[in-house]
């Protein structure tokens, strides 16, 4: 992993969890182990390559386990490690903030629809 510029703990965390998909991947793994294609279905906007790269990065950081089952075809499951489960609180806070944002945006849109328009 690259070295942080400021040495700040928030920068350190964002270096690992930053980007569009990593915390979302973790949020789905909080609910329990998931297979690769299950994760792809849950995140239709992610490419196969990006999902693979982010899963590898999270695995290298020790936050997720990759378990390969010797079946035909091979079954691979991803789950949170003990260290990864520490992110459950982070996911909960981000989820709460996201719900607040959605509610705020809905209220702003509702206020725009109700307020009279000034016609010039």
HELIX and SHEET records of a PDB file:
HELIX    1   1 UNK A    9  UNK A   17  1                                   9    
HELIX    2   2 UNK A   22  UNK A   30  1                                   9    
HELIX    3   3 UNK A   36  UNK A   42  1                                   7    
HELIX    4   4 UNK A   48  UNK A   60  1                                  13    
HELIX    5   5 UNK A   84  UNK A   87  5                                   4    
HELIX    6   6 UNK A   88  UNK A  114  1                                  27    
SHEET    1   A 3 UNK A  34  UNK A  35  0                                        
SHEET    2   A 3 UNK A  75  UNK A  80 -1                                        
SHEET    3   A 3 UNK A  64  UNK A  69 -1                                        
END                                                                             
